[in-house]
Amino acid sequence: MLPLRTIALLVTIALVAAACAFPAGSASPGAGTSPDTGGSPPSAGGDETEAPDLNDLRVPTEGWSTDFSIASVDLGEFLGGGPPKDGIPSIDEPRFESIADAKGWLEGQAPVIALEIDGEARAYPLAILMWHEIANDTLGGVPIVVTFCPLCNTALVFERTLDGIVHDFGTTGNLRFSDLVMYDRQTETWWQQATGQAIVGSLTGAMLTFLPAQIISIDQFAETYPDGDVLSRDTGLVRDYGRNPYVGYDTADQQPFLFDGVVDGRIAPKERVATVDLGGEQVAYPYTELRKVGAVNETVGGQPLLVMWGPGVNSALDASRISDSQDAGTSGVFDPTVDGRVLSFRRDGDQPNSPIVDEETGSTWSITGLATSGSLAGTQLTPVVHGAHFWFAWAAFQPDTEIWSAP
């Protein structure tokens, strides 16, 4: 028999999904569970394979102009998340506010997706994206799409220009291996959020360009980008921004919902991991291991890396209010090269909040890769595209990933 906590969470997710199609309801996917079918891990998608069998689809095709005769994945891998097409409304005309105004409703440790392009920095609170999952925006002159899948804790940002055409993205209402399936409104091709790949439709095989982004707190964003702005709650829709409809969902050893695949049991399914995929190598850094050391000097795919972990960022998927949630910490991945010299980093102390310093100059560095004191103060390390996924969600698409552990 399922534990009462699990049953309660299942009921909550089902109610959330049922309400998504209505203006005052939730906007997060999920309804019920799906069995683990075993078998081979799923392919990430990419090149078109054999002709798909439409009879395998378990989700409706009515209202879609998608070319379902072209696909790179098994159509039977899609599950309905509850809401219909666009039942989880994307943010298509985002409005922004100052950091000071945002901190009028966000606690200091509130998690945001942060990125900077051509000198412009912006933060997208998970308190908002929890309910919309997709924001179509332009930053630094670059059309981008900011995405968040609550069931996988995948916060990813992509360019949305393909072959000179700017695409706008929405939610299909479907999931594949628990992960958000997006679509572009120009061709109605379906895209896997976790991989940025087109997997069903006329653009199948295309790949969105990842942009380096990071989940940090609003306080950390303010420290690094004092002139940045923040996505506003003024979305034109009524949502209880700041409430988490997935209470307790980030319990590490809890099995994922709506995951019709193989759970990689090497670490707990919902352990947070910092992940990189470089030069054909995939490595995952569990937060429980990173917490022990704070900074890791690595080489992946021939590229030197600094992988950092630090406290001070609340989970978006713990308590009923994000402001009351546990400190999940966060990660950052950077190129450690400064003025042609590869620096080495370490945590200067035994506590999780002890500062990160470089061996060469003794400068102190923040989780955002900014030198905050010492001879290199003001220097910003170049960020590297990385994920901060739940382990099961990364492993589903990258099953050959090596798992790093602290020495």
C-alpha positions in Angstrom: 0.0 0.0 0.0 1.3 3.5 -0.9 2.3 5.7 2.0 -0.3 8.4 2.9 2.2 11.2 1.9 2.5 9.7 -1.5 -1.2 9.2 -1.9 -1.8 12.8 -0.9 0.8 14.1 -3.4 -0.8 12.0 -6.2 -4.2 13.5 -5.4 -2.7 17.0 -5.3 -1.0 16.6 -8.7 -4.2 15.2 -10.2 -6.2 18.2 -8.9 -3.5 20.6 -10.1 -3.6 19.1 -13.6 -7.4 19.2 -13.8 -7.4 22.9 -12.8 -4.8 23.9 -15.4 -7.2 24.6 -18.2 -9.0 27.3 -16.2 -7.8 30.8 -15.5 -7.7 30.5 -11.7 -6.2 27.0 -11.7 -2.7 25.6 -11.6 -0.4 25.5 -14.6 1.7 22.5 -13.8 1.5 19.1 -15.6 0.6 15.9 -13.9 -2.4 13.5 -13.3 -1.9 10.1 -11.8 1.1 7.8 -12.2 2.5 5.6 -14.9 4.2 2.2 -14.3 7.9 1.6 -14.9 7.9 -0.5 -18.0 11.5 -1.5 -17.9 13.3 -2.1 -21.1 16.0 0.1 -22.7 16.6 3.7 -21.8 14.9 6.2 -24.1 16.8 7.8 -26.9 17.1 11.6 -26.6 15.7 12.0 -30.1 17.4 13.6 -33.1 17.8 11.9 -36.4 14.6 10.6 -38.0 14.3 6.8 -37.8 11.7 4.4 -39.1 8.2 5.7 -40.0 6.2 6.2 -36.7 3.0 4.3 -36.1 0.2 6.7 -35.2 -1.6 3.8 -33.5 1.1 4.0 -30.8 0.0 7.5 -29.7 -1.6 7.7 -26.3 -2.4 11.4 -26.5 -5.0 13.2 -28.7 -4.0 14.6 -32.1 -7.2 16.7 -32.5 -6.4 20.4 -32.9 -2.8 19.8 -34.0 -1.3 20.6 -37.4 1.8 18.7 -36.5 3.1 16.2 -39.1 3.0 13.1 -37.0 4.4 11.0 -39.9 7.9 12.4 -39.0 9.4 11.5 -35.7 12.7 10.5 -34.1 11.2 8.8 -31.1 8.6 6.2 -30.3 5.2 7.9 -30.3 4.1 5.5 -27.6 6.4 7.3 -25.2 4.2 10.4 -24.8 1.8 10.7 -21.9 -0.9 13.2 -21.3 0.0 15.5 -18.4 -3.6 16.5 -17.7 -3.9 20.0 -19.3 -4.6 20.3 -23.0 -2.5 22.2 -25.6 -1.7 25.6 -24.1 -3.6 24.6 -20.9 -0.4 25.6 -19.2 -0.2 29.2 -20.6 3.2 30.4 -21.8 4.2 34.0 -21.1 4.4 35.6 -24.5 4.4 39.3 -23.5 6.6 39.4 -20.4 6.8 42.4 -18.2 9.6 43.3 -15.9 10.3 45.1 -12.7 13.3 46.3 -10.8 15.1 44.1 -8.3 13.9 46.3 -5.5 10.3 45.9 -6.5 10.7 42.1 -7.0 12.1 41.9 -3.5 8.9 43.4 -2.2 7.3 40.0 -2.8 10.2 37.6 -3.1 12.2 36.4 -0.1 16.0 36.7 -0.4 16.5 33.0 -1.0 13.7 32.8 -3.6 15.0 30.8 -6.6 15.3 32.5 -10.0 16.6 31.4 -13.4 19.3 34.0 -14.1 21.2 34.7 -17.3 23.1 37.6 -18.9 23.4 38.3 -22.6 25.5 41.2 -24.1 25.6 43.0 -20.8 21.9 42.7 -20.0 20.9 40.5 -17.1 17.5 39.1 -16.2 16.0 36.9 -13.5 12.9 34.7 -14.0 11.4 33.6 -10.6 10.5 30.0 -10.3 7.5 31.2 -8.3 6.1 32.4 -11.7 7.5 29.8 -14.1 6.0 27.1 -11.8 2.7 28.1 -13.3 3.7 28.8 -16.9 6.8 26.7 -17.7 7.7 28.7 -20.7 8.5 32.4 -21.2 9.2 33.7 -24.7 11.4 36.8 -24.4 14.2 38.8 -26.0 17.4 39.6 -24.0 20.4 41.5 -25.3 18.8 41.5 -28.7 18.6 37.7 -28.7 15.2 36.0 -28.9 15.2 33.4 -26.1 12.8 30.9 -24.5 13.1 30.3 -20.8 11.7 27.0 -19.6 11.1 25.1 -16.4 9.7 21.7 -15.9 8.6 21.2 -12.2 8.4 17.4 -12.5 12.1 17.3 -13.5 13.5 20.4 -11.9 14.9 21.3 -15.4 15.5 25.0 -15.8 16.8 25.5 -19.3 17.2 28.5 -21.7 17.5 28.4 -25.4 17.8 30.7 -28.4 14.6 30.5 -30.4 15.9 31.5 -33.8 16.2 28.6 -36.3 17.5 29.2 -39.8 16.7 32.9 -39.5 13.2 32.4 -38.3 12.2 33.3 -34.7 9.9 30.7 -33.2 7.5 31.1 -30.3 6.9 28.2 -27.9 4.0 26.8 -26.0 3.2 23.7 -23.9 1.7 20.6 -25.6 0.2 19.4 -22.3 2.1 16.2 -22.9 5.2 14.7 -21.2 7.8 12.3 -22.3 9.7 10.5 -19.5 8.1 13.0 -17.1 9.7 15.9 -19.0 7.9 18.9 -20.6 7.2 18.5 -24.3 7.0 22.0 -25.9 5.9 22.9 -29.4 6.7 25.9 -31.7 3.7 27.8 -33.0 5.2 28.3 -36.5 5.3 24.6 -37.5 3.7 22.9 -34.4 6.7 20.6 -34.2 7.1 19.0 -30.7 10.3 19.6 -28.8 11.8 17.8 -25.8 12.6 20.4 -23.2 15.4 18.4 -21.5 17.4 18.1 -24.7 16.3 21.0 -26.8 15.6 18.6 -29.7 12.7 18.5 -32.2 11.3 15.0 -31.9 7.9 15.0 -33.8 6.9 17.1 -36.8 8.5 18.9 -39.8 11.5 20.2 -37.8 12.4 16.8 -36.4 16.2 16.5 -35.9 16.6 20.2 -35.4 18.4 21.4 -32.2 17.9 24.5 -30.2 21.0 26.3 -29.0 21.4 26.2 -25.2 22.3 29.4 -23.4 24.2 29.3 -20.0 21.7 30.0 -17.2 21.7 29.3 -13.5 19.2 28.8 -10.7 20.3 31.2 -8.0 18.5 33.3 -5.3 17.2 36.8 -5.9 19.8 38.0 -3.4 22.6 36.4 -5.3 21.2 37.8 -8.6 21.1 41.3 -7.0 24.7 41.0 -5.8 26.0 40.0 -9.2 23.7 42.0 -11.4 22.6 45.1 -9.5 21.2 46.7 -12.6 19.3 43.6 -13.8 15.6 43.3 -14.0 13.1 40.6 -12.9 10.1 39.0 -14.6 7.0 40.5 -13.1 3.9 38.8 -11.7 1.9 41.1 -14.0 1.3 38.2 -16.6 -2.3 39.0 -17.4 -3.3 35.8 -15.7 -4.5 35.0 -12.1 -2.1 32.6 -10.3 -1.0 32.1 -6.7 2.6 33.0 -7.4 4.8 31.8 -4.6 2.7 28.7 -3.8 4.1 25.3 -4.6 1.4 22.8 -5.7 4.0 20.0 -5.4 4.5 19.9 -1.7 7.3 17.5 -0.8 7.9 16.5 -4.4 11.7 16.9 -4.2 12.1 14.2 -1.6 15.3 12.6 -3.1 14.4 8.9 -2.8 10.8 9.3 -4.0 10.0 7.8 -7.3 9.1 10.3 -10.1 5.5 10.6 -11.3 4.5 10.1 -14.9 7.8 8.5 -15.7 7.2 5.6 -18.1 10.8 4.4 -18.3 13.8 3.0 -16.5 15.0 4.8 -13.3 18.8 4.8 -13.1 19.3 3.6 -9.5 23.0 4.6 -9.1 21.8 7.5 -6.9 18.4 8.6 -5.6 15.9 9.5 -8.4 15.4 13.1 -7.3 18.9 13.9 -6.0 19.8 17.2 -7.5 22.8 17.0 -9.8 24.9 19.6 -11.7 25.3 18.2 -15.2 27.6 18.8 -18.1 27.8 17.4 -21.6 31.0 18.4 -23.3 33.1 16.7 -26.1 31.1 13.6 -25.9 31.5 13.2 -22.2 28.6 13.5 -19.7 29.2 14.0 -16.0 26.8 14.5 -13.1 27.9 16.1 -9.8 25.4 15.2 -7.0 24.7 18.1 -4.7 25.2 15.8 -1.7 28.8 15.2 -3.0 29.5 18.8 -4.0 28.3 20.1 -0.6 31.3 18.2 0.9 33.9 20.2 -1.0 32.3 23.3 -2.4 34.5 23.6 -5.5 35.7 21.0 -8.0 38.5 21.5 -10.6 37.7 19.2 -13.5 38.4 18.5 -17.2 35.5 17.2 -19.2 35.6 16.7 -22.9 39.1 18.3 -22.9 37.8 21.5 -21.4 38.9 22.7 -17.9 35.9 23.4 -15.6 35.1 24.8 -12.2 32.1 23.2 -10.7 30.8 25.0 -7.5 28.1 24.4 -5.0 26.8 26.9 -2.4 23.9 27.3 0.0 21.3 30.1 0.1 18.7 29.0 -2.5 15.3 27.6 -1.5 13.8 24.6 -3.2 10.8 25.5 -5.4 9.3 22.0 -4.7 9.3 21.5 -1.0 6.9 23.4 1.3 3.5 24.8 0.2 5.1 28.2 0.1 8.5 28.5 -1.6 9.5 31.1 1.0 9.1 28.3 3.7 11.0 25.7 1.7 14.3 24.1 2.6 17.6 25.5 1.4 18.5 23.2 -1.5 21.6 25.1 -2.4 22.7 25.6 -6.0 25.5 25.0 -8.5 27.5 26.9 -11.0 29.8 25.7 -13.8 32.5 28.0 -15.3 35.6 28.1 -17.4 38.3 28.8 -14.8 40.6 30.6 -17.3 41.4 34.2 -16.5 43.8 36.2 -18.7 45.0 32.9 -20.3 45.7 31.2 -17.0 43.7 28.3 -15.7 43.0 28.9 -12.0 42.5 26.3 -9.3 39.8 26.7 -6.7 39.0 25.4 -3.2 36.6 26.1 -0.3 38.4 28.1 2.4 36.9 26.3 5.4 34.9 23.3 6.4 31.4 24.8 6.4 29.0 24.8 3.5 29.0 28.6 3.5 32.8 29.0 3.7 34.1 31.2 0.8 35.5 29.8 -2.5 39.0 31.1 -3.3 41.5 30.6 -6.1 44.9 29.2 -5.2 46.8 31.6 -7.4 45.6 35.0 -6.0 43.5 34.2 -3.0 40.6 36.1 -4.5 37.1 35.2 -3.2 34.4 34.1 -5.7 30.6 33.9 -5.6 28.4 31.1 -6.8 27.8 33.2 -9.9 31.5 33.1 -10.9 32.1 36.7 -9.8 35.3 37.6 -7.9 34.0 39.7 -5.0 37.3 40.5 -3.3 41.1 40.2 -3.8 43.3 41.2 -6.7 40.8 39.8 -9.2 37.7 41.5 -7.7 35.2 42.3 -10.4 36.4 39.6 -12.7 33.5 37.4 -14.1 34.2 33.8 -15.1 32.7 32.6 -18.3 29.7 30.4 -17.6 29.3 26.9 -19.1 26.0 25.4 -20.1 25.0 23.1 -17.3 21.8 21.6 -15.8 20.6 21.4 -12.2 18.2 18.5 -12.8 16.7 15.8 -10.7 19.0 12.8 -11.4 16.3 10.6 -13.0 15.5 13.3 -15.6 19.1 13.7 -16.7 19.8 10.0 -16.7 16.7 9.2 -18.8 18.3 11.1 -21.8 22.0 10.6 -20.9 22.2 7.0 -19.6 26.0 6.8 -20.1 26.7 9.7 -17.7 29.5 9.3 -15.2 28.7 10.2 -11.6 31.4 12.2 -9.8 32.0 11.7 -6.1 34.0 13.6 -3.7 37.5 12.2 -2.8 
